[in-house]
Amino acid sequence: FFLFSCYNQERNCKAFKTGKFTSETTVEGKKYTTTFERNDSIQIEHFNNIIDTFNIRWINDCEYILENVRPKNRAEQRAVHVKILNTKDLTYSYEYSFVGETKKQKGSVTKM
C-alpha cells in the first residue's frame, strides 16, 4: 500500500513577494513585532521607531537573502537567509538564520 500524507501544506509564496506586512517572532521568550513593506528587491522595515532598508535576493519563490543596505555595526553586516515554510490566506510562517549558521528562529508574517 501507498503511504501519502493527506495534509499538504500550502506554499503560495509568490503572493508575498510584494506588499505591506506585519511580522511576529519570539527570541529567547520575548515577542517582537515589525512592520515592513517590500517590492521584489527592497524591503523597508520599521521596528522600535527605527527604519532599516534591506536588499532582497530571491533564491527561489520561497527563499530569499536579506542584506542591510546601511549596516551600523558588524552584526548588521551579516546577511539573513529566510525560508517560507507554509502559507495560508494572508499569512505565512518562516524560519530564518544568519547565512552560514545552523541555529534557526521561526516567525509568522501577515499581509496587510
Number of C-alpha atoms within 10 A of each C-alpha: 3 4 5 7 7 6 6 8 11 12 16 15 18 10 14 22 18 15 14 17 18 17 19 15 18 13 10 6 7 7 10 13 15 14 19 20 18 19 14 13 13 18 22 17 20 15 12 9 7 7 11 15 19 19 19 22 15 16 12 10 15 19 17 18 19 21 19 19 16 11 14 9 8 7 9 13 13 15 18 18 22 22 19 22 18 17 21 13 10 12 17 21 19 20 17 20 17 17 13 10 10 9 9 12 15 17 19 19 22 18 18 12
